[in-house]
Amino acid sequence: MKQSLFTIALVISLSFTVAHAEDNVLSDAEKKAGWINLFNGKDFTGWQIDKWNPTSITIKD
């Protein structure tokens, strides 16, 4: 029974996270709290790339 409840809670929490992760928009409360988006979904603007290994990260699709 405990395992079933845990599984249900996990599925609900994951579906909520996935559904809202696509938005990539901070709420006014999050902005006021100092949160920032780390990735704009397009390029590495604002990122500091390792000068010794600049190809260590890439963006696809």
N, C-alpha and C positions, 0 to 999 in steps of 0.2 A: 504494500500500500504506500509506504514512504517513497519507494522508488518510482511508483506511478505518479505521485504528486510532484516529485522532483522533476520528472521528465516533462510533465505538463507545464510546470512553471518555466522550465528551460525553453521549451518550444515557444511559449507566449513571449518570453523576454527576447528571444532571438528574432522572432517575427516583428516585434515592435522596433527593435534596433535596425533591422534591415529596411523596414518601411521608411524610417525617418533618416537613415544614413544617406539616402539618395538626395535629399534636399540640399545638403551642404550649405545651409544658411543658418547663421546664428540668430537666436531670438534677441530682442532688445535687452532682456534680463541677462542673457549670457554675455552680450557685449558690455553691458554695464559692470558685470562681474570681472571683466578683463579677459574673457576668452577670445581667442583669435583662430581663424581657419589656417591650418598649416599648409594646405594644398588647394590651389584654385581650380584643379581639374584639367588644366591645360598645359602649363609649363612650370619651370622651376623659379619663377619670380619670387624673390625674397629668400631663396635658399642659398646656402653657402656650399658650393661643390668642392670636394677634395681636389686640390690642384695637382696632386701627384697621381690621382686615379679618377679623372673626370668622367670616364665611361662606367664607373661602378654603379651608377643608377641611371635608369632610363624610364621614359614614359611611353606606354603602348596603348593604342586604341583610345 
